Amino acid sequence: MTRATSSAPNQRMLRIAEQVRAAITQVLQRGDVRDPVIEKTLIAISEVRMSPDLKIATAFVTPLGVPDHAEVIEALNKHAKYIRGRLGPQLRQLKYMPEVRFRDDTSFDNYKKIDALLRSPEVSRDLDPNTDDEE
């Protein structure tokens, strides 16, 4: 009997992803990474997604107050092995320490676009409860 594979994360993947997110946040807050780009930037980690085998952790980050995120993402990926090594104490229950990859979180940009669209006059007119469709 074969099990159907699903791309949706299971409870274990979600739990470990949250633990990895918290551990990375602690490493960055403590200032363990000696890089001027990372040290001068406030970095928010919005989500971590684990691969099904739990060997790869993809962290979606948003550098706050920085117009160009690429430099910060590049610096984080350059120090990913060091950050991975610093995660050990918080994640010692894992059989394998996951490889950490950093990606720019573009969801905030999407939220801004949706918000701007909802505030546009065309959509506002359609959403206004006071307008009646009389013919």
C-alpha angles and dihedrals in degrees: 000000000000125000119231110245118226130195090216114103117250125226094266092052091049093048094049092044089056091048090051091048091052092046094050090047090054092050091051094044092051090054093235092148111080103208123120093220092053096039094055096045129080105223124198118199105206100177144357121206120198125210114241091257090049092234098113126052117191110199118200108209137183118202104213120223094009119115095200111051095178094080093052093045090050091050092049092050090047089057096037094112092051091048089049089055091051092054093069100095094051095042103038092127091070119096091217127028105233122240107245122224124182124214132178112256106228096175091099090058089052090051090052091051092049091047091050090048092051090050094050115114093243094056094038089056091053093047096047108111092203095067114089123202098232120167 
